[in-house]
């Protein structure tokens, strides 16, 4: 009770995530991916996901946006196949075009979908990733529960999202962080940071979803990372497929 009271004083209330993307917003987001900072963030995220103990299998990218996190995994490991879902049709179209340009279209599928009600089998994915997406949901718990459902019992997990700073740092944090994504992204980055969850809020969401073996990783003061190591499934259909090529 005391901890919650202190948090309420130090941290501003989370803004709702009803931000509506315009065609211009989508174009600005796509263009921002070419800048050094966002590109390095994606490279670091992919590198960490590749070192979580799973060497083969199906990858699910929740909130894939333009698909770069999943595609960078596939580019570096030919034994992964991926499905990326996002609520934005234009983002998915761009992800599909990028997959074809990178000659990964046979291993990467992108589709419009609701992360709160995913139409996948239970315990189907060997690795689930989600980069900078949870803040887009006011009911992030529903997303995490679905992730828990579709992830194999020994599957690996990597979630990263913006960290909502305390009220004393908010304005400076938004100003400094948004410049790394380009001037045109200021409005989107501000909306994302104000709608982001605190570490305590995410810990509660993960606990309520009954995700086991989870660790909160502090590698960047601007982000929160949730990680679980996994194991390659010896019964994976992808491994069986490779044996008969």
C-alpha positions as CSV (number, residue, x, y, z in Angstrom):
1,X,0.0,0.0,0.0
2,X,2.8,2.4,0.9
3,X,4.8,1.5,-2.2
4,X,1.7,2.1,-4.4
5,X,1.1,5.4,-2.8
6,X,4.7,6.5,-3.4
7,X,4.4,5.4,-7.0
8,X,1.3,7.4,-7.5
9,X,3.1,10.5,-6.3
10,X,6.2,10.0,-8.3
11,X,4.8,8.7,-11.6
12,X,2.2,10.3,-13.8
13,X,-0.9,8.3,-14.6
14,X,-0.5,6.2,-17.7
15,X,-2.1,7.8,-20.8
16,X,-4.5,5.7,-22.7
17,X,-3.2,4.2,-26.0
18,X,-6.0,5.4,-28.3
19,X,-3.4,7.1,-30.6
20,X,-4.7,6.8,-34.1
21,X,-2.0,6.5,-36.8
22,X,-2.5,8.6,-39.9
23,X,-0.9,7.7,-43.3
24,X,1.7,10.4,-42.5
25,X,2.4,8.8,-39.2
26,X,3.0,5.4,-40.9
27,X,5.3,7.0,-43.5
28,X,7.3,8.8,-40.8
29,X,7.6,5.6,-38.7
30,X,8.9,3.7,-41.8
31,X,11.4,6.4,-42.6
32,X,12.7,6.5,-39.0
33,X,13.8,2.9,-39.2
34,X,16.7,4.0,-41.4
35,X,18.2,6.2,-38.7
36,X,21.2,4.9,-36.7
37,X,19.5,4.7,-33.3
38,X,16.4,2.8,-34.2
39,X,18.4,0.5,-36.4
40,X,20.9,-0.3,-33.7
41,X,18.0,-0.9,-31.2
42,X,16.6,-3.6,-33.6
43,X,20.0,-5.2,-34.1
44,X,20.6,-5.4,-30.4
45,X,17.1,-6.9,-29.9
46,X,17.6,-9.5,-32.6
47,X,21.0,-10.4,-31.2
48,X,19.6,-11.0,-27.8
49,X,16.7,-13.1,-29.1
50,X,19.1,-15.3,-31.0
51,X,21.0,-16.1,-27.8
52,X,18.0,-17.3,-25.7
53,X,18.7,-21.0,-26.3
54,X,16.4,-21.8,-29.2
55,X,18.1,-22.8,-32.4
56,X,15.2,-24.0,-34.5
57,X,11.5,-23.4,-34.7
58,X,8.6,-21.0,-35.2
59,X,8.9,-17.4,-34.1
60,X,6.0,-15.2,-33.4
61,X,6.5,-11.4,-33.5
62,X,3.7,-9.7,-31.6
63,X,3.1,-6.1,-32.9
64,X,5.5,-6.6,-35.7
65,X,5.1,-3.1,-37.2
66,X,7.2,-3.2,-40.4
67,X,8.6,-6.6,-39.6
68,X,12.3,-5.8,-39.1
69,X,12.8,-7.6,-35.8
70,X,11.6,-10.9,-37.1
71,X,13.3,-10.5,-40.5
72,X,16.7,-9.7,-38.8
73,X,16.3,-13.0,-36.8
74,X,15.6,-15.0,-40.0
75,X,18.4,-13.3,-41.8
76,X,20.9,-14.5,-39.2
77,X,19.4,-18.0,-38.6
78,X,18.0,-20.0,-41.6
79,X,16.4,-22.5,-39.2
80,X,13.7,-20.0,-38.0
81,X,10.4,-19.4,-39.6
82,X,8.2,-16.5,-38.4
83,X,4.7,-15.1,-38.2
84,X,4.3,-11.4,-37.5
85,X,1.0,-9.9,-36.5
86,X,0.0,-6.2,-36.3
87,X,-3.2,-4.3,-36.3
88,X,-2.1,-2.0,-39.0
89,X,-2.7,-3.1,-42.6
90,X,-0.2,-0.6,-44.2
91,X,2.5,-1.7,-41.8
92,X,1.9,-5.4,-42.7
93,X,2.0,-4.6,-46.4
94,X,5.4,-2.9,-45.9
95,X,6.6,-5.9,-43.9
96,X,5.6,-8.3,-46.7
97,X,7.4,-6.1,-49.3
98,X,10.5,-6.0,-47.1
99,X,10.5,-9.8,-46.7
100,X,10.3,-10.2,-50.5
101,X,13.1,-7.7,-51.0
102,X,15.3,-9.6,-48.5
103,X,14.4,-12.9,-50.2
104,X,12.8,-14.2,-47.0
105,X,9.2,-14.4,-48.2
106,X,9.2,-18.2,-48.0
107,X,10.0,-18.1,-44.3
108,X,8.3,-15.0,-43.1
109,X,4.5,-14.5,-42.9
110,X,2.9,-11.3,-41.9
111,X,-0.8,-10.8,-41.2
112,X,-3.2,-8.3,-39.7
113,X,-4.4,-9.5,-36.3
114,X,-5.4,-8.7,-32.8
115,X,-2.7,-9.7,-30.2
116,X,-5.4,-10.0,-27.6
117,X,-7.2,-12.8,-29.5
118,X,-4.6,-14.6,-31.5
119,X,-5.8,-17.4,-33.8
120,X,-2.9,-19.7,-33.2
121,X,-2.7,-23.1,-31.5
122,X,-1.8,-23.4,-27.9
123,X,1.9,-24.1,-27.2
124,X,2.8,-23.6,-30.9
125,X,5.7,-21.2,-31.0
126,X,9.3,-21.9,-30.0
127,X,10.2,-18.2,-29.6
128,X,7.9,-15.2,-29.1
129,X,9.2,-11.6,-29.5
130,X,7.6,-8.3,-29.1
131,X,9.4,-5.0,-29.5
132,X,7.9,-1.6,-28.4
133,X,4.3,-2.8,-28.6
134,X,2.7,-3.4,-25.2
135,X,2.1,0.3,-24.6
136,X,-0.3,0.3,-27.5
137,X,-2.7,-1.8,-25.4
138,X,-4.6,-0.5,-22.4
139,X,-5.2,-4.2,-21.5
140,X,-1.6,-5.4,-21.9
141,X,-2.5,-8.3,-19.6
142,X,-4.7,-9.8,-22.4
143,X,-1.7,-9.7,-24.8
144,X,0.7,-11.3,-22.3
145,X,-1.9,-14.0,-21.4
146,X,-2.1,-14.8,-25.1
147,X,1.6,-14.9,-25.4
148,X,1.7,-17.3,-22.5
149,X,-0.9,-19.5,-24.2
150,X,0.8,-19.8,-27.6
151,X,4.4,-20.2,-26.3
152,X,5.7,-23.7,-25.8
153,X,6.4,-24.7,-22.2
154,X,10.1,-24.5,-22.9
155,X,9.9,-21.8,-25.4
156,X,11.9,-18.5,-25.2
157,X,10.5,-15.1,-24.8
158,X,11.8,-11.5,-25.4
159,X,9.6,-8.4,-24.8
160,X,10.9,-4.9,-24.9
161,X,8.9,-1.7,-24.5
162,X,9.3,1.9,-23.5
163,X,9.7,2.8,-19.8
164,X,7.4,5.5,-18.4
165,X,9.6,7.8,-16.4
166,X,8.7,9.6,-13.2
167,X,6.9,13.0,-13.5
168,X,10.0,14.9,-12.7
169,X,11.9,13.5,-15.8
170,X,9.0,13.1,-18.2
171,X,9.4,16.3,-20.3
172,X,13.2,16.1,-20.6
173,X,12.9,12.3,-21.3
174,X,10.5,12.8,-24.2
175,X,12.5,15.7,-25.7
176,X,15.8,13.8,-25.6
177,X,14.5,10.4,-26.6
178,X,12.3,11.6,-29.5
179,X,15.3,13.3,-31.2
180,X,16.9,9.9,-31.7
181,X,14.0,8.9,-33.9
182,X,13.9,12.0,-36.0
183,X,12.1,15.3,-35.5
184,X,9.0,14.1,-37.3
185,X,8.5,11.3,-34.8
186,X,8.2,13.5,-31.7
187,X,4.4,13.2,-31.5
188,X,4.5,9.4,-31.8
189,X,7.3,9.0,-29.3
190,X,5.6,11.2,-26.8
191,X,2.4,9.3,-27.1
192,X,4.3,6.0,-26.7
193,X,6.2,7.1,-23.6
194,X,3.1,8.5,-21.9
195,X,1.2,5.3,-22.6
196,X,4.1,3.0,-21.5
197,X,4.1,0.9,-18.3
198,X,6.4,1.2,-15.4
199,X,8.5,-1.7,-14.3
200,X,6.2,-2.4,-11.3
201,X,3.1,-2.4,-13.6
202,X,4.7,-4.8,-16.0
203,X,5.9,-7.1,-13.2
204,X,2.3,-7.3,-12.0
205,X,1.0,-8.0,-15.6
206,X,3.5,-10.8,-16.0
207,X,2.7,-12.3,-12.6
208,X,-1.0,-12.3,-13.3
209,X,-0.4,-14.0,-16.7
210,X,1.4,-16.9,-14.8
211,X,4.5,-16.7,-17.1
212,X,7.2,-18.8,-15.5
213,X,11.0,-18.3,-15.6
214,X,10.8,-14.6,-16.4
215,X,13.5,-12.1,-15.7
216,X,13.3,-8.3,-15.9
217,X,16.4,-7.0,-17.6
218,X,17.8,-3.5,-17.3
219,X,20.0,-2.9,-20.3
220,X,18.8,0.5,-21.2
221,X,17.3,3.2,-18.9
222,X,14.7,4.1,-21.6
223,X,13.3,0.6,-21.9
224,X,12.1,-2.4,-19.9
225,X,13.0,-5.9,-21.2
226,X,11.3,-9.1,-20.2
227,X,13.2,-12.3,-21.0
228,X,12.9,-16.0,-20.7
229,X,15.5,-18.5,-21.9
230,X,14.2,-21.6,-23.7
231,X,15.3,-24.9,-25.3
232,X,15.1,-26.1,-28.8
233,X,12.2,-28.5,-29.2
234,X,13.6,-31.9,-30.6
235,X,10.1,-32.6,-31.9
236,X,9.8,-29.4,-33.9
237,X,8.3,-29.9,-37.4
238,X,11.0,-27.6,-38.7
239,X,13.8,-29.9,-37.6
240,X,12.0,-32.8,-39.1
241,X,11.6,-30.9,-42.3
242,X,15.2,-30.1,-42.5
243,X,16.2,-33.8,-42.2
244,X,14.3,-34.7,-45.4
245,X,15.5,-31.8,-47.7
